[in-house]
Amino acid sequence: MLTWSDDNELTFLDSGSSESRLTSLSLKNNHLDSLDVSPYTGLRYLDVDENQLVTVAGLANLHRLDVLSMRKQSLLKGASLRVFEEPIHARSLYISSNTIASLNMPHSYHSVQHLELAACGLQDMPADFGLKLPNLRTLNLSFNAIKDLRPLLNIPRLQEIYVSGNRISRLRKTIATLARMQHLRKFDARDNPITLGFYPPTATAAALATADEQSLIRSSGSCEMEPESEIQIQQRATKAYMLLTADLTADNEHCARLDESAKLRRRVYELLLGQSSETLERLDGLAFDRSRVVRRDETWDRLIEIGVMRKSQSGSTRVSTPACELEV
């Protein structure tokens, strides 16, 4: 059962007689400044993007919730999103483009596997972030002002981390954190101090999505299109908070023009990540070519010599943990 009340300038929601049977509720782009979902115990999908909500009351009652989306709330100056103040049982939580001065996390959120917390003005995460969200699989913290990823420790099965457009500058400390993540498959740290100058200019996928949508409208000759499913809506919205997949040809051309210092820094960056993570598949929007990255050369030998990497008794090489905690 679905209620779809987008773009209707709602200021309040009047509960009906079949609240418990409702499974999906979309209230995007309205004027709601308060919402109590306590009666809707059967909800699996709740989308309240682009309202005026500081929080949603009654989230603790939604034990079946799969998706909660609260992006882009229009709040009064000085107000901050407080969604974490209630227990949350959703598997996917999308709260990007909100003002969140600091993360207050009084509960543990064991059900949350996918968290999008991009473009929120965050400067840091609580030290126990990983302990409060131990079952995360994907995490998008892009376009914030975060400097340190160590709060992500204690998330044993984290697979995808997106931190583009932050202020991460300490390479070895970052590597030491990522080395503890045995299931990491994707890591994107473009547009951070640690990757400064490594890649050609990038853009968010929002621009591409808009271009594709306009192209579709022109080709159809009409603005009428089939309504999107819940999954399609969230997939499209998620892309707006990620950088585009990098182009390998453009990247190779850019690399060929890098100065020697930038080439060396990028080589060290890739090599340390390759040695730290055996599961990494994509790095900064590109397929991670392990055979190319983890090759022995002068940089490899130099890192061994200064103790950044070390050989084990079996002859394999790994990043030295003590050295990783030093500044580059």
JODAGI-V559867 format. One record per backbone hydrogen bond with DSSP energy under -0.5 kcal/mol. CO is the residue of the C=O (numbers start at 1). NH is the residue of the N-H. Records with the same first field share a line. If there is no record, write none. Layout:
CO: NH ; NH
This chain:
1: 23 ; 24
2: 4
3: 5 ; 26
5: 8
10: 31
11: 33
12: 14
13: 15
18: 21 ; 22
19: 22
23: 44 ; 45
24: 3
25: 27 ; 47
26: 5
28: 7
29: 9
32: 52
35: 37 ; 57
37: 40
39: 41
40: 43
44: 66 ; 67
45: 25
46: 48 ; 69
47: 27
49: 29
50: 30
51: 74
54: 82
56: 59
57: 37
58: 61
59: 62
61: 63
62: 65
66: 91 ; 92
67: 46
68: 70 ; 94
69: 48
71: 50
73: 75
76: 79
82: 85
83: 86
91: 113 ; 114
92: 68
93: 95 ; 116
94: 70
96: 72
98: 100
99: 81
102: 104
103: 105
104: 106
108: 110
109: 112
113: 137 ; 138
114: 93
115: 117 ; 140
116: 95
118: 97
120: 100
122: 145
123: 147
126: 129
128: 132
129: 133
131: 134
132: 109
133: 136
134: 157
137: 159 ; 160
138: 115
139: 141 ; 162
140: 117
142: 119
143: 121
146: 167
147: 169
149: 152
150: 153
151: 130
152: 155
154: 156
155: 158
159: 185 ; 186
160: 139
161: 163 ; 188
162: 141
163: 166
164: 143
167: 169
168: 194
169: 171
170: 174
171: 175
172: 176
173: 177
174: 178
175: 179
177: 180
178: 181
180: 182
181: 184
185: 281 ; 282
186: 161
187: 284
188: 163
189: 192
190: 165
192: 195
193: 196
195: 198
203: 244
204: 207 ; 208
205: 209
206: 210
207: 211
208: 212
209: 213
210: 214
211: 215
212: 216
213: 217
214: 218
215: 219
216: 220
217: 221 ; 222
223: 225
229: 233
230: 234
231: 235
232: 236
233: 237
234: 238
235: 239
236: 240
237: 240
238: 241
239: 205 ; 242
242: 205
246: 248
247: 251
248: 252
249: 253
250: 254
251: 255
252: 256
253: 257
254: 257
255: 258
259: 263
260: 264
261: 265
262: 266
263: 267
264: 268
265: 269
266: 270
267: 271
268: 272
269: 273
270: 274
271: 275
272: 276
273: 277
281: 288
282: 187
283: 286
285: 246
286: 283
287: 289
288: 290
289: 292 ; 293
290: 294
293: 295
297: 301
298: 302
299: 303
300: 304
301: 305
302: 306
303: 308 ; 309
304: 307
308: 320
310: 318
312: 315
316: 312
318: 310
319: 321
320: 324
321: 325
322: 325
323: 326
